Amino acid sequence: MSGIPIPNTQAMFYEQYEAVRRDEVVGILLALFLGTFGVHHFYLRRTGLGVLYCCFFWTGITAVLGFIECFFMPSRVREFNAIQAAGIAAALGMSVPAGWGWPVNMNIHVPPAAAGTPQAASVALPLAGPQVTCSRCQRTNVAGSRFCSACGAAL
């Protein structure tokens, strides 16, 4: 038996996630009170939009947009947190822990499994709606897709 401790990836995941997660209430308050300057966009690492708001804060349009966006901040913060969780889990080589929602609007690029590894170890996200199975690699794809998302074959 080796004297090297095996790292607990679950604990490492939660430690890293707590360092990068954002709070919904803070996002709402930033959009409501400092939305004129785009601080809520900087909070969610949307630097481009934050700079755009800073450039046009004198017009008053960004104040109205900041007030409107405070109603959309909870979903944006949840999406940001889900993307961060998926990125941390991928970096640690594990799947997202149970109970965490799958991120939306996110492309997952999983390298193909080596010849000796079982196919069940690959990551497969649940697909919504009707599905089509690829005749070449047997992976499921969203109906209406022209090409397989795993092997690139025509469906």
N, CA, C and O of each residue as an XYZ file, in Angstrom:
620
protein
N       0.841     -1.177      0.000
C       0.000      0.000      0.000
C       0.885      1.239      0.000
O       1.902      1.293      0.692
N       0.493      2.208     -0.767
C       1.279      3.424     -0.921
C       0.978      4.407      0.202
O      -0.122      4.415      0.755
N       1.947      5.223      0.530
C       1.768      6.242      1.553
C       1.216      7.542      0.991
O       1.023      8.502      1.736
N       0.957      7.589     -0.325
C       0.434      8.793     -0.958
C      -1.084      8.802     -0.801
O      -1.747      7.849     -1.210
N      -1.645      9.857     -0.219
C      -3.097      9.893     -0.057
C      -3.798     10.112     -1.399
O      -3.315     10.846     -2.261
N      -4.946      9.457     -1.548
C      -5.750      9.626     -2.746
C      -6.646     10.846     -2.535
O      -7.389     10.903     -1.555
N      -6.584     11.818     -3.439
C      -7.397     13.023     -3.236
C      -8.888     12.709     -3.374
O      -9.294     11.901     -4.209
N      -9.664     13.346     -2.564
C     -11.116     13.213     -2.631
C     -11.614     14.236     -3.639
O     -11.678     15.431     -3.348
N     -11.967     13.756     -4.828
C     -12.358     14.683     -5.895
C     -13.651     15.415     -5.559
O     -13.844     16.561     -5.967
N     -14.535     14.756     -4.816
C     -15.791     15.424     -4.434
C     -15.493     16.632     -3.547
O     -16.068     17.703     -3.744
N     -14.606     16.466     -2.580
C     -14.241     17.575     -1.694
C     -13.511     18.671     -2.469
O     -13.727     19.859     -2.229
N     -12.650     18.267     -3.395
C     -11.942     19.252     -4.213
C     -12.932     20.032     -5.078
O     -12.787     21.240     -5.263
N     -13.943     19.330     -5.606
C     -14.957     19.991     -6.416
C     -15.670     21.068     -5.600
O     -15.774     22.214     -6.036
N     -16.161     20.700     -4.419
C     -16.911     21.665     -3.608
C     -16.038     22.834     -3.163
O     -16.515     23.966     -3.078
N     -14.765     22.569     -2.880
C     -13.856     23.654     -2.484
C     -13.656     24.644     -3.624
O     -13.732     25.855     -3.420
N     -13.401     24.126     -4.831
C     -13.191     25.007     -5.978
C     -14.480     25.710     -6.391
O     -14.455     26.868     -6.806
N     -15.612     25.004     -6.276
C     -16.886     25.592     -6.662
C     -17.254     26.752     -5.736
O     -17.734     27.785     -6.201
N     -17.033     26.588     -4.444
C     -17.350     27.665     -3.501
C     -16.512     28.907     -3.760
O     -16.932     30.021     -3.445
N     -15.323     28.719     -4.336
C     -14.456     29.860     -4.622
C     -14.941     30.667     -5.832
O     -14.656     31.861     -5.928
N     -15.675     30.026     -6.759
C     -16.060     30.720     -7.992
C     -17.557     30.973     -8.118
O     -17.979     31.702     -9.016
N     -18.356     30.399     -7.254
C     -19.810     30.549     -7.388
C     -20.235     31.991     -7.100
O     -19.555     32.731     -6.389
N     -21.372     32.360     -7.669
C     -21.929     33.691     -7.462
C     -23.267     33.559     -6.753
O     -23.938     32.534     -6.868
N     -23.657     34.608     -6.014
C     -24.896     34.611     -5.258
C     -25.962     35.371     -6.035
O     -25.691     36.432     -6.596
N     -27.183     34.823     -6.066
C     -28.268     35.441     -6.815
C     -28.664     36.798     -6.238
O     -28.911     37.746     -6.984
N     -28.724     36.888     -4.921
C     -29.155     38.136     -4.289
C     -28.158     39.257     -4.583
O     -28.553     40.394     -4.837
N     -26.879     38.935     -4.547
C     -25.862     39.942     -4.858
C     -26.011     40.403     -6.308
O     -25.896     41.594     -6.597
N     -26.266     39.466     -7.215
C     -26.466     39.828     -8.620
C     -27.657     40.747     -8.814
O     -27.594     41.709     -9.580
N     -28.755     40.444     -8.108
C     -29.953     41.291     -8.210
C     -29.661     42.693     -7.683
O     -30.018     43.687     -8.317
N     -29.019     42.767     -6.534
C     -28.722     44.073     -5.940
C     -27.755     44.887     -6.795
O     -27.907     46.102     -6.922
N     -26.763     44.219     -7.382
C     -25.836     44.928     -8.263
C     -26.553     45.463     -9.498
O     -26.298     46.589     -9.926
N     -27.457     44.652    -10.078
C     -28.195     45.117    -11.258
C     -29.132     46.261    -10.897
O     -29.311     47.192    -11.682
N     -29.724     46.194     -9.721
C     -30.693     47.209     -9.328
C     -30.024     48.551     -9.001
O     -30.474     49.603     -9.455
N     -28.945     48.504     -8.209
C     -28.336     49.751     -7.734
C     -27.148     50.226     -8.571
O     -26.928     51.431     -8.696
N     -26.381     49.298     -9.143
C     -25.214     49.697     -9.940
C     -25.314     49.230    -11.390
O     -24.320     49.202    -12.115
N     -26.538     48.862    -11.805
C     -26.744     48.411    -13.178
C     -26.444     49.472    -14.209
O     -26.127     49.151    -15.355
N     -26.537     50.727    -13.826
C     -26.220     51.833    -14.731
C     -24.791     51.729    -15.246
O     -24.512     52.070    -16.395
N     -23.900     51.263    -14.403
C     -22.477     51.161    -14.763
C     -22.100     49.761    -15.244
O     -20.945     49.524    -15.597
N     -23.059     48.827    -15.264
C     -22.780     47.474    -15.754
C     -22.032     46.595    -14.777
O     -21.415     45.611    -15.184
N     -22.073     46.925    -13.499
C     -21.331     46.146    -12.502
C     -21.840     44.709    -12.447
O     -21.061     43.791    -12.193
N     -23.132     44.500    -12.682
C     -23.679     43.145    -12.653
C     -23.109     42.283    -13.775
O     -23.019     41.064    -13.633
N     -22.726     42.900    -14.880
C     -22.086     42.139    -15.954
C     -20.645     41.773    -15.579
O     -20.195     40.665    -15.871
N     -19.937     42.675    -14.950
C     -18.592     42.338    -14.473
C     -18.659     41.219    -13.437
O     -17.769     40.370    -13.386
N     -19.695     41.211    -12.619
C     -19.879     40.190    -11.583
C     -19.991     38.799    -12.194
O     -19.526     37.821    -11.609
N     -20.611     38.710    -13.374
C     -20.762     37.423    -14.046
C     -19.713     37.218    -15.143
O     -19.897     36.389    -16.033
N     -18.628     37.966    -15.077
C     -17.498     37.869    -16.006
C     -17.899     38.133    -17.450
O     -17.344     37.537    -18.373
N     -18.851     39.016    -17.642
C     -19.219     39.470    -18.982
C     -18.598     40.842    -19.170
O     -19.291     41.859    -19.176
N     -17.310     40.855    -19.321
C     -16.551     42.094    -19.333
C     -16.942     43.000    -20.492
O     -17.003     44.219    -20.333
N     -17.205     42.422    -21.643
C     -17.558     43.230    -22.808
C     -18.817     44.057    -22.582
O     -18.854     45.248    -22.891
N     -19.848     43.414    -22.040
C     -21.078     44.148    -21.751
C     -20.865     45.161    -20.632
O     -21.447     46.246    -20.657
N     -20.040     44.815    -19.657
C     -19.750     45.757    -18.576
C     -19.083     47.020    -19.087
O     -19.419     48.125    -18.663
N     -18.140     46.852    -19.998
C     -17.452     48.011    -20.587
C     -18.425     48.818    -21.435
O     -18.379     50.048    -21.423
N     -19.306     48.144    -22.172
C     -20.302     48.842    -22.982
C     -21.228     49.681    -22.098
O     -21.542     50.820    -22.442
N     -21.659     49.136    -20.983
C     -22.498     49.899    -20.051
C     -21.732     51.094    -19.487
O     -22.299     52.174    -19.325
N     -20.451     50.905    -19.190
C     -19.650     52.022    -18.664
C     -19.512     53.138    -19.701
O     -19.475     54.316    -19.345
N     -19.437     52.773    -20.964
C     -19.308     53.784    -22.008
C     -20.585     54.594    -22.197
O     -20.522     55.767    -22.565
N     -21.736     53.990    -21.953
C     -23.008     54.657    -22.221
C     -23.829     54.947    -20.976
O     -25.034     55.177    -21.078
N     -23.200     54.941    -19.789
C     -23.965     55.172    -18.559
C     -24.557     56.574    -18.519
O     -25.584     56.779    -17.872
N     -23.949     57.539    -19.184
C     -24.409     58.919    -19.147
C     -25.719     59.124    -19.896
O     -26.377     60.150    -19.720
N     -26.114     58.141    -20.749
C     -27.345     58.312    -21.527
C     -28.607     58.015    -20.728
O     -29.681     58.494    -21.090
N     -28.511     57.259    -19.681
C     -29.679     56.872    -18.897
C     -30.327     55.584    -19.377
O     -31.131     54.986    -18.663
N     -29.982     55.160    -20.576
C     -30.539     53.917    -21.108
C     -30.066     52.726    -20.280
O     -30.829     51.793    -20.031
N     -28.819     52.763    -19.859
C     -28.292     51.645    -19.080
C     -28.952     51.551    -17.709
O     -29.018     50.465    -17.133
N     -29.439     52.671    -17.179
C     -30.158     52.628    -15.899
C     -31.462     51.861    -16.053
O     -31.822     51.060    -15.190
N     -32.160     52.101    -17.135
C     -33.410     51.378    -17.401
C     -33.107     49.900    -17.649
O     -33.797     49.025    -17.126
N     -32.080     49.629    -18.442
C     -31.703     48.242    -18.710
C     -31.266     47.526    -17.439
O     -31.597     46.356    -17.250
N     -30.536     48.201    -16.571
C     -30.115     47.606    -15.304
C     -31.302     47.238    -14.438
O     -31.305     46.188    -13.795
N     -32.326     48.109    -14.416
C     -33.538     47.804    -13.643
C     -34.256     46.596    -14.232
O     -34.709     45.724    -13.490
N     -34.365     46.535    -15.551
C     -35.031     45.398    -16.202
C     -34.238     44.118    -15.978
O     -34.819     43.063    -15.724
N     -32.912     44.205    -16.072
C     -32.080     43.016    -15.939
C     -32.046     42.454    -14.520
O     -31.672     41.297    -14.325
N     -32.430     43.252    -13.533
C     -32.438     42.703    -12.172
C     -33.460     41.585    -12.043
O     -33.334     40.747    -11.150
N     -34.467     41.548    -12.906
C     -35.453     40.472    -12.889
C     -34.920     39.203    -13.555
O     -35.408     38.107    -13.283
N     -33.928     39.349    -14.418
C     -33.355     38.196    -15.110
C     -32.087     37.675    -14.432
O     -31.557     36.637    -14.827
N     -31.608     38.376    -13.433
C     -30.342     37.988    -12.796
C     -30.371     36.616    -12.125
O     -29.375     35.901    -12.237
N     -31.426     36.194    -11.441
C     -31.378     34.864    -10.814
C     -31.086     33.747    -11.818
O     -30.271     32.867    -11.540
N     -31.736     33.772    -12.970
C     -31.486     32.712    -13.954
C     -30.085     32.832    -14.542
O     -29.444     31.819    -14.821
N     -29.604     34.054    -14.733
C     -28.245     34.233    -15.266
C     -27.189     33.756    -14.269
O     -26.180     33.169    -14.658
N     -27.426     34.009    -12.994
C     -26.480     33.557    -11.968
C     -26.506     32.030    -11.871
O     -25.458     31.400    -11.727
N     -27.698     31.432    -11.950
C     -27.785     29.968    -11.917
C     -27.079     29.357    -13.118
O     -26.392     28.344    -12.989
N     -27.246     29.971    -14.292
C     -26.554     29.476    -15.484
C     -25.041     29.607    -15.330
O     -24.297     28.688    -15.674
N     -24.586     30.745    -14.814
C     -23.153     30.953    -14.586
C     -22.615     29.887    -13.635
O     -21.566     29.295    -13.890
N     -23.337     29.642    -12.536
C     -22.890     28.647    -11.556
C     -22.876     27.242    -12.147
O     -21.974     26.460    -11.851
N     -23.864     26.910    -12.980
C     -23.897     25.587    -13.600
C     -22.734     25.400    -14.560
O     -22.141     24.323    -14.621
N     -22.407     26.442    -15.307
C     -21.264     26.359    -16.229
C     -19.964     26.208    -15.444
O     -19.091     25.428    -15.827
N     -19.834     26.948    -14.354
C     -18.631     26.817    -13.524
C     -18.530     25.418    -12.939
O     -17.446     24.836    -12.911
N     -19.653     24.868    -12.469
C     -19.654     23.521    -11.893
C     -19.254     22.486    -12.935
O     -18.477     21.579    -12.639
N     -19.780     22.614    -14.157
C     -19.426     21.673    -15.218
C     -17.945     21.791    -15.588
O     -17.288     20.781    -15.842
N     -17.423     23.005    -15.619
C     -16.007     23.190    -15.939
C     -15.087     22.618    -14.880
O     -14.071     22.004    -15.205
N     -15.429     22.811    -13.623
C     -14.617     22.271    -12.529
C     -14.679     20.754    -12.539
O     -13.660     20.083    -12.375
N     -15.882     20.212    -12.734
C     -16.024     18.757    -12.767
C     -15.236     18.159    -13.924
O     -14.605     17.114    -13.766
N     -15.264     18.803    -15.081
C     -14.506     18.306    -16.229
C     -13.008     18.378    -15.964
O     -12.266     17.474    -16.348
N     -12.558     19.446    -15.310
C     -11.130     19.569    -15.003
C     -10.672     18.500    -14.018
O      -9.526     18.054    -14.064
N     -11.572     18.092    -13.129
C     -11.237     17.052    -12.153
C     -11.473     15.650    -12.708
O     -11.147     14.661    -12.053
N     -12.033     15.561    -13.904
C     -12.264     14.262    -14.519
C     -13.428     13.512    -13.910
O     -13.421     12.282    -13.866
N     -14.422     14.235    -13.444
C     -15.595     13.591    -12.847
C     -16.846     14.176    -13.468
O     -16.788     15.202    -14.146
N     -17.977     13.529    -13.239
C     -19.232     14.080    -13.729
C     -19.754     15.079    -12.705
O     -19.326     15.086    -11.551
N     -20.673     15.912    -13.139
C     -21.264     16.896    -12.239
C     -22.010     16.133    -11.147
O     -22.762     15.213    -11.466
N     -21.831     16.479     -9.873
C     -22.493     15.749     -8.794
C     -24.006     15.731     -8.952
O     -24.597     16.639     -9.536
N     -24.616     14.685     -8.423
C     -26.068     14.516     -8.522
C     -26.779     15.693     -7.860
O     -26.338     16.199     -6.828
N     -27.872     16.115     -8.460
C     -28.638     17.230     -7.923
C     -28.275     18.560     -8.544
O     -28.967     19.552     -8.314
N     -27.224     18.609     -9.315
C     -26.822     19.847     -9.987
C     -27.440     19.830    -11.365
O     -27.331     18.836    -12.084
N     -28.089     20.916    -11.742
C     -28.724     20.979    -13.052
C     -27.680     21.047    -14.153
O     -26.574     21.552    -13.957
N     -28.055     20.529    -15.310
C     -27.156     20.617    -16.452
C     -27.152     22.045    -16.956
O     -28.210     22.671    -17.023
N     -25.987     22.583    -17.313
C     -25.924     23.951    -17.815
C     -26.604     24.067    -19.173
O     -26.618     23.115    -19.954
N     -27.159     25.224    -19.444
C     -27.798     25.469    -20.728
C     -26.861     26.296    -21.594
O     -25.988     27.002    -21.088
N     -27.050     26.202    -22.896
C     -26.246     26.961    -23.865
C     -24.755     26.713    -23.689
O     -23.955     27.648    -23.727
N     -24.390     25.464    -23.499
C     -22.984     25.146    -23.269
C     -22.596     23.966    -24.137
O     -23.282     22.944    -24.137
N     -21.504     24.092    -24.875
C     -21.006     23.000    -25.692
C     -20.017     22.185    -24.875
O     -19.094     22.738    -24.276
N     -20.206     20.888    -24.849
C     -19.311     19.990    -24.131
C     -18.527     19.214    -25.171
O     -19.113     18.519    -26.002
N     -17.224     19.326    -25.134
C     -16.369     18.587    -26.047
C     -15.636     17.520    -25.250
O     -14.744     17.826    -24.459
N     -16.013     16.280    -25.460
C     -15.415     15.167    -24.751
C     -14.523     14.427    -25.732
O     -14.990     14.032    -26.800
N     -13.248     14.228    -25.401
C     -12.382     13.494    -26.322
C     -12.861     12.056    -26.457
O     -13.420     11.503    -25.509
N     -12.651     11.435    -27.628
C     -13.090     10.052    -27.797
C     -12.342      9.132    -26.846
O     -11.176      9.362    -26.527
N     -13.032      8.084    -26.397
C     -12.445      7.132    -25.455
C     -11.369      6.311    -26.161
O     -11.473      6.025    -27.354
N     -10.338      5.938    -25.412
C      -9.268      5.109    -25.955
C      -9.815      3.719    -26.266
O     -10.889      3.349    -25.792
N      -9.077      2.955    -27.058
C      -9.551      1.649    -27.507
C      -9.763      0.681    -26.343
O     -10.671     -0.148    -26.404
N      -8.963      0.761    -25.296
C      -9.043     -0.192    -24.197
C     -10.041      0.167    -23.114
O     -10.329     -0.659    -22.247
N     -10.572      1.369    -23.141
C     -11.489      1.789    -22.073
C     -12.922      1.470    -22.459
O     -13.272      1.506    -23.639
N     -13.756      1.156    -21.473
C     -15.162      0.866    -21.789
C     -15.901      2.114    -22.230
O     -15.585      3.216    -21.782
N     -16.868      1.953    -23.090
C     -17.616      3.078    -23.645
C     -18.521      3.723    -22.607
O     -18.894      4.885    -22.767
N     -18.886      3.003    -21.544
C     -19.784      3.541    -20.522
C     -19.132      4.664    -19.727
O     -19.833      5.434    -19.070
N     -17.817      4.774    -19.770
C     -17.117      5.797    -19.005
C     -17.225      7.174    -19.652
O     -16.904      8.179    -19.016
N     -17.675      7.237    -20.914
C     -17.767      8.533    -21.574
C     -18.965      9.297    -21.046
O     -19.936      8.707    -20.571
N     -18.886     10.624    -21.134
C     -19.939     11.487    -20.618
C     -21.005     11.656    -21.691
O     -20.682     11.935    -22.845
N     -22.260     11.493    -21.327
C     -23.365     11.714    -22.243
C     -24.407     12.565    -21.533
O     -24.935     12.169    -20.494
N     -24.700     13.729    -22.092
C     -25.699     14.607    -21.509
C     -27.081     14.159    -21.940
O     -27.242     13.671    -23.059
N     -28.074     14.307    -21.094
C     -29.430     13.938    -21.509
C     -29.938     14.883    -22.593
O     -29.745     16.096    -22.517
N     -30.582     14.312    -23.594
C     -31.093     15.102    -24.702
C     -32.598     15.255    -24.550
O     -33.291     14.320    -24.148
N     -33.090     16.427    -24.871
C     -34.520     16.686    -24.767
C     -35.191     16.447    -26.108
O     -34.592     16.707    -27.151
N     -36.409     15.962    -26.101
C     -37.171     15.772    -27.311
C     -36.861     14.465    -27.999
O     -36.177     13.607    -27.440
N     -37.368     14.309    -29.226
C     -37.130     13.072    -29.965
C     -35.655     12.913    -30.307
O     -34.932     13.891    -30.494
N     -35.229     11.654    -30.383
C     -33.820     11.370    -30.605
C     -33.644     10.422    -31.777
O     -34.529      9.625    -32.090
N     -32.486     10.521    -32.422
C     -32.116      9.663    -33.539
C     -30.803      9.004    -33.181
O     -29.901      9.663    -32.664
N     -30.678      7.711    -33.446
C     -29.453      6.980    -33.156
C     -28.569      6.936    -34.400
O     -29.047      6.658    -35.500
N     -27.292      7.208    -34.222
C     -26.328      7.160    -35.319
C     -26.068      5.695    -35.672
O     -25.841      4.871    -34.787
N     -26.103      5.376    -36.962
C     -25.874      3.989    -37.390
C     -24.402      3.598    -37.297
O     -24.074      2.412    -37.277
N     -23.526      4.580    -37.239
C     -22.095      4.294    -37.215
C     -21.567      4.075    -35.799
O     -20.846      3.109    -35.550
N     -21.926      4.974    -34.859
C     -21.365      4.879    -33.501
C     -22.412      4.577    -32.430
O     -22.065      4.427    -31.258
N     -23.685      4.485    -32.813
C     -24.783      4.163    -31.904
C     -25.023      5.215    -30.825
O     -25.597      4.891    -29.786
N     -24.613      6.439    -31.031
C     -24.880      7.528    -30.082
C     -26.187      8.209    -30.458
O     -26.546      8.269    -31.634
N     -26.902      8.724    -29.452
C     -28.162      9.411    -29.717
C     -27.906     10.872    -30.031
O     -27.005     11.500    -29.476
N     -28.728     11.399    -30.940
C     -28.644     12.793    -31.359
C     -30.054     13.365    -31.396
O     -31.034     12.623    -31.472
N     -30.147     14.669    -31.342
C     -31.437     15.335    -31.418
C     -32.007     15.144    -32.816
O     -31.295     15.275    -33.812
N     -33.310     14.829    -32.882
C     -33.963     14.639    -34.178
C     -33.861     15.929    -34.985
O     -34.016     17.025    -34.445
N     -33.602     15.792    -36.267
C     -33.438     16.949    -37.140
C     -31.976     17.291    -37.367
O     -31.662     18.125    -38.216
N     -31.073     16.657    -36.618
C     -29.647     16.895    -36.824
C     -29.228     16.260    -38.129
O     -29.713     15.186    -38.485
N     -28.339     16.908    -38.838
C     -27.872     16.377    -40.101
C     -26.642     15.497    -39.910
O     -26.387     14.600    -40.713
N     -25.869     15.755    -38.832
C     -24.652     15.004    -38.579
C     -24.621     14.526    -37.139
O     -25.219     15.144    -36.258
N     -23.928     13.433    -36.903
C     -23.774     12.896    -35.541
C     -22.839     13.803    -34.746
O     -21.798     14.227    -35.249
N     -23.214     14.095    -33.507
C     -22.388     14.958    -32.678
C     -21.150     14.254    -32.148
O     -20.217     14.911    -31.687
N     -21.127     12.903    -32.207
C     -19.973     12.170    -31.683
C     -18.945     11.852    -32.772
O     -17.753     12.107    -32.601
N     -19.424     11.283    -33.910
C     -18.460     10.847    -34.926
C     -18.491     11.701    -36.192
O     -17.578     11.607    -37.012
N     -19.527     12.538    -36.370
C     -19.606     13.419    -37.526
C     -20.218     12.792    -38.756
O     -20.270     13.426    -39.810
N     -20.691     11.541    -38.645
C     -21.296     10.869    -39.788
C     -22.649     11.491    -40.112
O     -23.320     12.029    -39.232
N     -23.043     11.413    -41.378
C     -24.353     11.926    -41.791
C     -25.439     11.041    -41.212
O     -25.327      9.815    -41.220
N     -26.502     11.676    -40.705
C     -27.610     10.892    -40.134
C     -28.681     10.633    -41.163
O     -29.686      9.989    -40.860
